[in-house]
């Protein structure tokens, strides 16, 4: 198995008393898509900002393959969910994509690099798009410009924050296929943040609850994953569950399993019948292996379909 491009160990981000990220560990390798799935406010964006270096960790570490975090972060680029907000409306497509190389004062023909990046992002012929302004192209094309602005830096890792959330359904598949092709054809790695497990099904190799997409989506081991999956239309075999309440106040994180105040297993009395209710309410839980390569942070006994 190849060395991880980036390893996150026990990452914590606090804003005063609020814990936005609370002890997250993960690894990302070349040629894979890792999906971070959860509700709004669960800390997904804060975590990838910490990986990028845009947000300081309170504790824990982010380690890059070279061991030199500052140099390695040049190989990590962000793809934001709102392409219009991410693009300077006063700059042409060529100027927008060229911004990274110009800031880094790269040598060589910048226009050639821009044209190549636009082509890699599916904007062909690139010369047609280079003189245009963001308002002169479609939403899907603007997201391709954002991706081109990342690809011009020759990254090894893309951090994609809800990369298709603001796009029409008709173009979401095209952008997901583009991101998947960058992984399969060029060996990039992608960390994809999403609230949509259906999207994760279409693009991801691994999902945190940690396992392959087939393991996590086919046999979810954590009640939170099962609840999120139960509202995906394709998941006919799962009884639909409506999570009650809101994500925990980050200033008052509950003891024990962070999910237990909303957990259907606790609410139904099953946790008490299984004799794990005190653990759910009072004992921290780490990712443990439930099957070969499939990990979940849950006190429930291992279950199978």
C-alpha positions as CSV (number, residue, x, y, z in Angstrom):
1,X,0.0,0.0,0.0
2,X,1.3,3.4,-1.0
3,X,2.3,6.0,1.7
4,X,-0.5,8.4,2.5
5,X,-0.3,11.8,0.8
6,X,-1.6,13.3,4.0
7,X,-2.3,11.9,7.5
8,X,-4.5,13.6,10.0
9,X,-4.0,12.4,13.6
10,X,-6.5,13.3,16.4
11,X,-7.2,16.8,14.9
12,X,-9.1,19.2,17.2
13,X,-10.2,22.7,16.3
14,X,-11.7,24.9,19.0
15,X,-13.2,28.4,18.7
16,X,-13.2,29.4,22.3
17,X,-15.3,26.8,24.2
18,X,-16.8,25.5,20.9
19,X,-15.3,22.3,19.5
20,X,-15.7,22.5,15.7
21,X,-13.5,19.4,15.0
22,X,-13.2,16.9,17.8
23,X,-10.5,14.3,17.5
24,X,-10.6,13.3,13.8
25,X,-8.0,10.9,12.3
26,X,-7.8,9.9,8.6
27,X,-5.4,9.1,5.8
28,X,-5.6,9.9,2.1
29,X,-3.7,8.1,-0.6
30,X,-3.0,8.8,-4.3
31,X,-5.6,7.6,-6.7
32,X,-8.6,7.6,-4.3
33,X,-11.6,9.7,-3.4
34,X,-12.3,9.9,0.4
35,X,-15.7,11.3,1.3
36,X,-16.5,13.2,4.5
37,X,-20.2,13.0,4.9
38,X,-22.4,14.7,7.5
39,X,-24.9,17.4,8.2
40,X,-24.3,21.1,8.0
41,X,-22.5,22.3,11.1
42,X,-20.7,19.0,11.7
43,X,-17.2,20.4,11.1
44,X,-16.4,19.0,7.6
45,X,-15.4,22.3,6.1
46,X,-13.3,23.3,9.1
47,X,-11.4,20.0,8.9
48,X,-10.5,20.5,5.2
49,X,-9.5,24.1,5.9
50,X,-7.2,22.7,8.6
51,X,-5.7,20.2,6.1
52,X,-5.1,23.1,3.7
53,X,-3.5,25.2,6.4
54,X,-6.2,27.9,6.3
55,X,-7.3,27.0,9.9
56,X,-4.9,26.4,12.8
57,X,-5.3,23.2,14.7
58,X,-5.9,23.5,18.5
59,X,-4.2,20.1,18.9
60,X,-3.4,17.1,16.7
61,X,-1.3,16.9,13.6
62,X,-1.6,17.1,9.8
63,X,1.4,15.3,8.2
64,X,2.3,15.4,4.5
65,X,4.3,12.7,2.7
66,X,7.4,14.8,2.3
67,X,7.4,15.7,6.0
68,X,7.6,19.4,5.0
69,X,4.1,20.8,5.6
70,X,4.7,24.2,4.1
71,X,6.2,22.9,0.9
72,X,3.7,20.0,0.6
73,X,0.6,22.3,1.0
74,X,1.5,23.7,-2.5
75,X,0.3,20.3,-3.7
76,X,-3.0,20.7,-2.0
77,X,-5.7,22.8,-3.7
78,X,-9.3,23.7,-2.8
79,X,-12.4,23.4,-5.0
80,X,-15.2,25.5,-3.5
81,X,-19.0,24.9,-3.7
82,X,-19.9,28.3,-5.0
83,X,-18.1,29.0,-8.3
84,X,-19.5,32.4,-8.8
85,X,-18.3,33.5,-5.3
86,X,-14.9,31.9,-5.9
87,X,-14.2,33.7,-9.2
88,X,-13.3,37.4,-9.5
89,X,-16.0,38.9,-11.7
90,X,-13.6,41.5,-13.0
91,X,-11.0,39.0,-14.3
92,X,-11.1,36.9,-17.4
93,X,-11.0,33.1,-17.2
94,X,-7.3,33.3,-18.3
95,X,-6.5,35.8,-15.5
96,X,-8.3,33.7,-12.9
97,X,-6.6,30.4,-13.8
98,X,-3.2,32.2,-14.1
99,X,-3.4,33.7,-10.6
100,X,-1.8,30.8,-8.8
101,X,1.3,30.5,-11.1
102,X,1.8,34.2,-11.1
103,X,1.7,34.4,-7.2
104,X,4.3,31.6,-7.1
105,X,6.3,33.4,-9.8
106,X,6.5,30.3,-11.9
107,X,8.8,30.3,-14.9
108,X,7.7,29.3,-18.4
109,X,4.8,30.1,-20.5
110,X,1.9,30.8,-18.1
111,X,-0.7,31.0,-21.0
112,X,0.3,27.5,-22.0
113,X,-0.2,26.2,-18.5
114,X,-3.5,27.9,-18.3
115,X,-4.6,26.4,-21.6
116,X,-3.6,23.0,-20.5
117,X,-5.4,23.3,-17.2
118,X,-8.6,24.4,-18.9
119,X,-8.4,21.5,-21.2
120,X,-7.9,19.1,-18.3
121,X,-11.0,20.6,-16.8
122,X,-13.0,19.9,-19.9
123,X,-13.1,23.5,-21.3
124,X,-12.1,22.9,-24.9
125,X,-10.9,24.5,-27.0
126,X,-9.4,26.6,-24.1
127,X,-8.7,29.6,-26.3
128,X,-12.5,30.0,-26.6
129,X,-12.9,30.4,-22.9
130,X,-9.8,32.3,-21.9
131,X,-11.0,35.9,-22.8
132,X,-14.5,35.4,-21.3
133,X,-15.6,36.7,-17.9
134,X,-17.4,34.5,-15.3
135,X,-20.9,36.1,-16.1
136,X,-20.5,35.0,-19.7
137,X,-20.3,31.3,-19.0
138,X,-22.7,28.8,-17.4
139,X,-22.6,27.6,-13.8
140,X,-21.1,24.2,-14.8
141,X,-18.4,26.0,-16.9
142,X,-17.6,28.3,-13.9
143,X,-17.1,25.2,-11.7
144,X,-14.8,23.8,-14.4
145,X,-12.8,27.1,-14.2
146,X,-12.5,26.7,-10.5
147,X,-11.2,23.2,-11.0
148,X,-8.8,24.4,-13.7
149,X,-7.5,27.0,-11.3
150,X,-6.6,24.2,-8.9
151,X,-5.2,21.9,-11.7
152,X,-2.9,24.6,-13.0
153,X,-0.9,24.1,-9.8
154,X,-0.3,20.4,-10.5
155,X,-1.7,19.3,-7.2
156,X,-1.6,15.8,-5.7
157,X,-4.6,16.4,-3.5
158,X,-7.9,18.3,-4.1
159,X,-10.1,19.3,-1.2
160,X,-13.6,19.6,-2.7
161,X,-16.1,21.3,-0.5
162,X,-19.6,20.4,-1.7
163,X,-18.3,20.6,-5.3
164,X,-21.7,20.3,-7.0
165,X,-24.1,21.6,-4.3
166,X,-24.8,24.9,-6.2
167,X,-25.2,23.4,-9.6
168,X,-28.2,22.3,-11.6
169,X,-28.9,18.6,-11.5
170,X,-28.3,18.4,-15.2
171,X,-24.6,19.3,-14.8
172,X,-23.8,17.7,-11.5
173,X,-23.0,14.3,-13.1
174,X,-20.6,16.0,-15.6
175,X,-18.6,17.6,-12.8
176,X,-18.5,14.4,-10.7
177,X,-17.4,12.5,-13.8
178,X,-14.6,15.1,-14.3
179,X,-13.4,14.8,-10.7
180,X,-13.5,11.0,-10.9
181,X,-11.5,11.1,-14.2
182,X,-8.8,13.2,-12.6
183,X,-8.4,10.5,-10.0
184,X,-8.5,7.5,-12.3
185,X,-6.5,9.0,-15.2
186,X,-4.0,11.3,-13.4
187,X,-3.6,9.6,-10.0
188,X,-4.8,12.6,-7.9
189,X,-6.4,12.1,-4.5
190,X,-9.6,14.0,-3.6
191,X,-11.2,14.6,-0.2
192,X,-14.9,15.3,-1.0
193,X,-17.0,17.0,1.6
194,X,-20.7,16.4,1.2
195,X,-24.0,16.1,3.1
196,X,-25.3,13.8,0.3
197,X,-24.5,10.0,0.7
198,X,-26.0,9.5,-2.8
199,X,-23.2,11.7,-4.2
200,X,-20.7,9.8,-2.1
201,X,-22.0,6.6,-3.6
202,X,-21.2,7.9,-7.1
203,X,-17.7,9.2,-6.6
204,X,-16.1,7.9,-3.4
205,X,-13.7,5.0,-2.9
206,X,-13.7,5.4,0.9
207,X,-16.1,7.0,3.3
208,X,-15.6,8.1,6.9
209,X,-17.2,6.0,8.9
210,X,-14.0,4.5,7.5
211,X,-14.3,1.8,4.8
212,X,-14.7,1.3,1.1
213,X,-17.8,2.9,-0.4
214,X,-19.3,-0.6,-0.9
215,X,-18.7,-1.5,2.8
216,X,-20.1,1.7,4.3
217,X,-23.0,2.1,1.9
218,X,-23.8,-1.6,1.7
219,X,-23.5,-2.5,5.4
220,X,-23.4,0.7,7.5
221,X,-22.1,0.0,11.0
222,X,-22.9,3.2,12.7
223,X,-26.5,4.4,13.5
224,X,-25.7,7.9,12.1
225,X,-24.6,6.4,8.8
226,X,-27.7,4.3,8.6
227,X,-29.9,7.3,9.3
228,X,-28.2,9.4,6.6
229,X,-28.5,6.5,4.2
230,X,-32.1,5.7,4.9
231,X,-33.3,8.8,3.1
232,X,-31.4,8.0,-0.1
233,X,-34.0,6.7,-2.6
234,X,-31.7,3.8,-3.7
235,X,-31.5,2.4,-0.2
236,X,-34.8,0.4,-0.3
237,X,-33.6,-2.1,2.2
238,X,-33.2,0.4,5.0
239,X,-36.2,1.7,7.1
240,X,-36.3,5.4,6.8
241,X,-35.3,7.2,10.0
242,X,-35.8,10.9,10.8
243,X,-33.1,12.2,13.2
244,X,-34.7,14.3,15.9
245,X,-33.0,17.3,17.4
246,X,-30.0,19.2,16.0
247,X,-26.2,18.6,15.9
248,X,-24.7,19.2,19.4
249,X,-23.9,22.7,20.5
250,X,-20.1,22.7,20.0
251,X,-19.7,24.5,23.3
252,X,-21.5,21.7,25.2
253,X,-20.4,18.4,23.5
254,X,-22.1,15.5,25.2
255,X,-20.1,12.9,27.1
256,X,-19.7,9.4,25.7
257,X,-20.7,8.9,22.0
258,X,-21.2,12.4,20.5
259,X,-24.3,11.1,18.7
260,X,-26.1,9.4,21.6
261,X,-28.6,12.2,22.3
262,X,-30.0,11.7,18.8
263,X,-29.3,8.0,18.3
264,X,-32.3,5.9,17.3
265,X,-30.6,2.9,19.0
266,X,-30.6,4.8,22.3
267,X,-34.1,6.3,21.8
268,X,-35.7,3.0,21.0
269,X,-34.3,1.3,24.1
270,X,-32.2,-1.1,22.2
271,X,-29.0,0.2,23.7
272,X,-30.4,-0.4,27.2
273,X,-31.5,-4.0,26.2
274,X,-28.0,-4.6,24.9
275,X,-26.4,-3.4,28.1
276,X,-24.4,-0.6,26.4
277,X,-26.4,2.4,27.4
278,X,-23.9,3.6,30.1
279,X,-21.1,3.3,27.6
280,X,-23.1,5.3,25.0
281,X,-23.7,8.0,27.5
282,X,-20.4,8.1,29.3
283,X,-17.5,6.4,27.4
284,X,-15.6,8.0,24.5
285,X,-15.4,5.7,21.5
286,X,-12.7,5.5,18.9
287,X,-12.8,4.0,15.4
288,X,-12.6,0.2,15.7
289,X,-12.5,-2.5,13.0
290,X,-15.9,-4.0,12.5
291,X,-14.9,-6.1,9.4
292,X,-11.8,-6.3,7.3
293,X,-10.9,-2.6,6.6
294,X,-14.3,-1.3,7.8
295,X,-14.1,0.9,10.9
296,X,-16.8,2.7,12.9
297,X,-16.9,4.6,16.2
298,X,-19.8,2.9,17.9
299,X,-20.4,0.9,21.1
300,X,-22.8,-1.5,19.3
301,X,-21.7,-5.1,18.8
302,X,-20.6,-5.9,15.3
303,X,-23.6,-6.4,13.0
304,X,-24.0,-7.8,9.5
305,X,-26.7,-7.4,6.9
